[in-house]
Each structure stands twice: as C-alpha cells, then as structure tokens.
Amino acid sequence: MKKSRHSEHEIVKAVNQLDSGLSADVICREYGISRATLYNWRSKYSGMDSSHIKRLKELEEENRRLKQMYADLALDNKILKDVIEKKL
C-alpha cells in the first residue's frame, strides 16, 4: 500500500477544517493537495479521529494480505487439480 505523505492527524485536521466551513482552496494550499484529494479524504474519513484512521489502515493492510493468501492457495489448488487430472 502506498504510504501517504500526510499523517493521520493532518488528514483529520484538514477534514475538520473543511467541515467547519473553511474554504477548500485554502486547505488545499496549506496541505499541498488537490481538491479531489481533500474531498476523497472527507468521504472516507469524515467523523473519524486519528486512532480510527490508523486502525482502518491496519485493517485494510490485513485484508490485502488475506486476499493475497487466498489467491495463492487458490492457485496452488488449481495447479494440484491439473496435475492430478494429467496423471489420470
């Protein structure tokens, strides 16, 4: 997973500033991000604090690893079935 240039604290702060009514352009200039990034953060992290975001990222990483493990096992299973069919 790509490492963000911005910490969880900065993301929460930016989203809270946007929710409090500060202009999106001002926030984008302050953090060096695009409006799209800011609104993506808002849709994904609105209502969270730093600890929630950190936990979310940990769970996303765990989910990615589990999906990879499943894909590897499914591939191994397919290879073994192909080998068994060729022997019969």
N, C-alpha and C positions, 0 to 999 in steps of 0.2 A: 504494500500500500504506500502511496506517495506521502511523504512527510510534509506537513503543512509548514509554511513559513511563519504562521501565526499560532500563538499558544491558545489553549482553550480559554484562558482568561481574556485575551484580546478579542476572540470571537464573541464571547458573551457580552463583553463591554460594547462592541460595535452593534450587536443586535439590540441591546438595551437602549443604546443611544437612538437607534432608528425608531424603536417603539415609543420613545419619549418625545418624538417629534423633531429631532434634529434632521437637517437636510441630508439626503443620501449622498449628494455630491460632496458635502463637507466630510462626511465619514469616509467616503471612498478616497478622497485626497489624503486624509490623515493616515489611513492604513495602507495606502498604495494598492488598492484593489479596484476591480471593476464593479459597476452597479449589479451586473449579473451575479458576481460572486457574493456580494452583500445580500441580495435577495435569496440566493440559494442558501446562505447561512441562516437567514431568517426563517425560511421554510423548514429547514432541517433542525435548527437548534433553538427555535423560539420557545421560551418558557423553561429553558434548562439553565443550570448553573455549571460551573467548571467541572465539578465532580461527575455530574451526569454525562457531560460530553466525553470525559476521559473514559468512563465506563462503557459508553456507546462505542467508542473507537476500539476498546478491548474486545467487546462482543463481536464487532464487525470483523476484526482480525481472527478471532476464534472461529467464526462462521466460515471465513475464507479457507482456513486450514482444514476444517472438517469437510468442506466441499472438495478440496483437493484430495484428501484421503479417500473419500468416496469414489472420486473419479479414478484414482489409481487402483483401488480394489475392483471396481467395475471392469477396468481394462484388463487386470490380471485374470479375472473370472472369464472374460471373453476369450482371452488367449488360451486358457486351460480348456475351455469347451472346444475351441478349434483344434487343439492338439488331440483331444480325446476323439473327436469325430474323424480325424485323419487316420488314427490308429484302427478304428473300426471299419 
